[in-house]
Amino acid sequence: MVKHIILWNLKDELGVSEKEAVKKGIKEGLEGLNGKIPGLTDIKVNIDPLESSNCDVMLDSSFEDEASLKDYAVHPEHVAVADGKVRPYTKSRVCMDYEASK
């Protein structure tokens, strides 16, 4: 199993209510991919960080293998969510992919 973890920070120019709407859109869009992309076994988005956090949104996803993760990256449904709900509103992205023990 391969884990794919991403942390994003939203753009500073977004107001509080805009940020909440964007976070909900990211969560709905990414979690909506569940069952639509071969090899994607689990996907969760956390949009409620504690005040001690220094990021706004976290993606925690699992894939059957590294090939499935690579296919996800270019899958049209994922690209549509990334281009429509994520990239226009984020200023930074940190990613860690790793092989998880079963």
PALUM-999299 format. One record per residue (C-alpha): residue in three letters; x negated, y negated, z. Coordinates in steps of 0.001 Angstrom, whole numbers, plus 524288, in hexadecimal, padded with zeros to 5 digits. Example, Ala and Ser with C-alpha at 12.3 -4.5 7.8 and 13.67 -1.06 7.14 Angstrom:
BEGIN
ALA7CFF48119481E78 SER7CA9A8042481BE4 
END
This chain:
BEGIN
MET800008000080000 VAL7FB4B7F2517FCBB LYS7FF337E679804CC HIS800747D9057FE79 ILE8010C7CDDC8084C ILE8024C7BF9B80449 LEU802E27B34F80C8B TRP807817A69780683 ASN808307987E80AC4 LEU8128F7900C804A4 LYS80F8E782F67FE65 ASP80E9A77784807E3 GLU817D576EFD80005 LEU8235377803802C5 GLY82C5C7732D80D78 VAL830CB77BCE818B9 SER83DC577F8A8127E GLU8371E781BE80552 LYS82D2A78AB580BB9 GLU837F0792B88120F ALA83EFF794278050B VAL8325C797D07FE06 LYS82EE77A1F780861 LYS83C657A8258073F GLY83B1B7A85C7F870 ILE82DC67AEE87F931 LYS833017B919802B6 GLU83F257BC0E7FAA4 GLY8378E7BC737EDEC LEU82C887C5437F258 GLU834B77CE517FACB GLY83E2C7CF437EF64 LEU833857D66D7E7DF ASN8351A7E23B7F0C3 GLY839517EDE17E890 LYS836B07E6D07DBB2 ILE828157E8D07D9F4 PRO822267F6647D8B5 GLY818567F96B7E369 LEU81CFF7EE9E7EC94 THR820D17F5FF7F8DF ASP823907EAE580273 ILE824257DC1380223 LYS826DD7D29180D33 VAL8257D7C3EB80E0A ASN8244E7BCE581B0E ILE828707AE9C81AE2 ASP829267AC258298E PRO81B2C7AAB082E7D LEU818567A73683C8B GLU813207998083F21 SER8059479F4C8413C SER805307A352832D7 ASN7FE3779BD18283A CYS806167A0D481CAC ASP8144979F708187B VAL817BA7AC45811B6 MET8127F7BA348122F LEU814997C51E80862 ASP812547D2E980D6B SER813C87DCFC802A7 SER80FFC7EB1C8004D PHE80D1F7F2867F3D8 GLU80B00800B77F062 ASP7FD417FDCF7EB69 GLU7F4847F3317E5C6 ALA7F9C27F5727D804 SER807897F2857DCF7 LEU802C37E5BF7E2ED LYS7FC717E1D87D610 ASP808FC7E5007CEBA TYR810E67DCF27D892 ALA808457D1247D62B VAL80C4E7D0817C7DF HIS81A0C7D6227C8DA PRO8239F7CC6B7C285 GLU82CD47CC197CE3E HIS8219D7C9317D7A3 VAL81BE57BEF37CE8C ALA829407B8497CDA4 VAL82A407B7557DC7E ALA81C277B2DD7DDF5 ASP81D767A8807D359 GLY82AF67A3F07D780 LYS82B4E7A4D87E64D VAL81D4B7A57B7EB41 ARG812CA79EC27E332 PRO819BE791B37E135 TYR81AF778FB77EFF8 THR80E677952E7F5B7 LYS8018C78E2E7F7A0 SER7F9637999B7FC50 ARG7F9427A85E7FBA7 VAL7F1167B265802C8 CYS7F1EE7C0AE7FEF7 MET7ECE07CD6780485 ASP7EEE47DA6B7FDC9 TYR7EA3A7E6D880453 GLU7EBA17F58380474 ALA7F3DE7F90F8104F SER7F2CD8060C8171D LYS7FF3380DFC81648 
END
